Amino acid sequence: MTTFVITVPGTFVTDVTDTSRAALERKLATRHTDLSESEGLDLLTLNDDGTFSVRLEVGASDRYEAELDAVGLVSSALHESGFAEADALLGTPVVTGIDSDL
């Protein structure tokens, strides 16, 4: 098993309140562990134009599985934070870090 840091970009097409942003960050907090903290990565970067990036750690056997898991986690966190699927459009995930015992 390898730990991947995956960045999932997206765009909010609705306003993001401080409350909804805090709720989303709480939902994602469990994916912010040793590797991403030691690298100083922010879980959520939200730009003035509504674009955002979510960086989280995923344990997976390969890159493809890690990217799928990351998109699923971000989608779930958005939904649980009160955002409908149409409120936050997700882009293509990218591997931005790998930590392996190999």
C-alpha positions in Angstrom: 0.0 0.0 0.0 1.3 3.4 -1.0 0.2 6.8 0.4 -0.6 9.3 -2.3 -1.3 13.0 -1.9 -3.9 13.8 -4.5 -5.0 17.3 -5.6 -8.6 17.6 -6.8 -9.3 20.9 -8.5 -12.8 22.3 -8.9 -15.0 25.4 -9.3 -17.8 26.5 -7.0 -20.6 27.9 -9.1 -22.4 29.1 -5.9 -21.3 31.4 -3.1 -19.3 29.7 -0.4 -20.0 31.1 3.1 -17.5 30.9 6.0 -19.7 28.4 7.6 -19.9 26.1 4.6 -16.2 26.4 4.1 -15.5 25.4 7.7 -17.9 22.5 7.4 -16.0 21.2 4.3 -12.6 21.6 6.0 -13.9 19.6 9.0 -15.1 16.8 6.7 -11.7 16.7 5.0 -9.6 17.0 8.2 -9.2 13.2 8.6 -7.3 13.0 5.3 -4.7 15.5 6.5 -2.0 13.4 8.1 1.7 13.1 8.5 2.8 13.5 4.9 0.7 16.4 4.0 1.2 18.2 7.3 5.0 17.7 7.1 4.9 19.2 3.6 2.9 22.2 4.8 0.0 21.5 2.5 -3.4 23.2 3.0 -6.4 20.8 2.7 -8.5 23.4 0.9 -7.4 26.4 -1.2 -10.3 28.6 -2.2 -9.6 31.4 -4.7 -11.6 34.6 -5.2 -12.9 33.5 -8.5 -14.5 30.3 -7.0 -11.9 27.9 -8.1 -10.5 25.6 -5.5 -8.1 22.8 -4.8 -8.4 20.0 -2.3 -5.3 18.1 -1.3 -5.7 14.9 0.6 -3.9 11.7 1.4 -5.2 8.4 0.1 -3.8 4.9 0.7 -4.1 2.8 -2.4 -2.3 0.2 -4.4 -1.9 2.4 -7.5 -2.3 5.9 -8.8 -5.6 5.2 -10.6 -7.3 3.8 -7.4 -5.9 6.7 -5.4 -7.4 9.3 -7.8 -10.8 7.6 -7.8 -10.8 7.4 -4.0 -9.9 11.0 -3.7 -12.6 12.2 -6.0 -15.1 10.1 -4.1 -13.9 11.5 -0.8 -14.1 15.1 -2.0 -17.6 14.5 -3.5 -18.9 13.0 -0.3 -17.4 15.8 1.8 -19.0 18.4 -0.4 -22.4 16.7 -0.2 -22.1 16.3 3.6 -21.2 20.0 3.8 -24.4 21.0 2.0 -23.2 21.5 -1.5 -25.2 19.9 -4.3 -23.2 18.2 -7.1 -24.1 21.1 -9.4 -22.7 23.6 -6.9 -19.1 22.4 -7.1 -17.8 21.1 -10.4 -14.7 18.8 -9.9 -11.8 18.6 -12.3 -9.3 15.9 -13.1 -7.4 14.7 -10.0 -3.6 14.7 -10.0 -1.0 12.9 -7.9 1.1 15.6 -6.1 3.0 13.4 -3.7 3.9 9.7 -3.0 5.1 8.1 0.2 6.0 4.4 -0.2 8.1 1.9 1.8 9.6 0.6 -1.5 
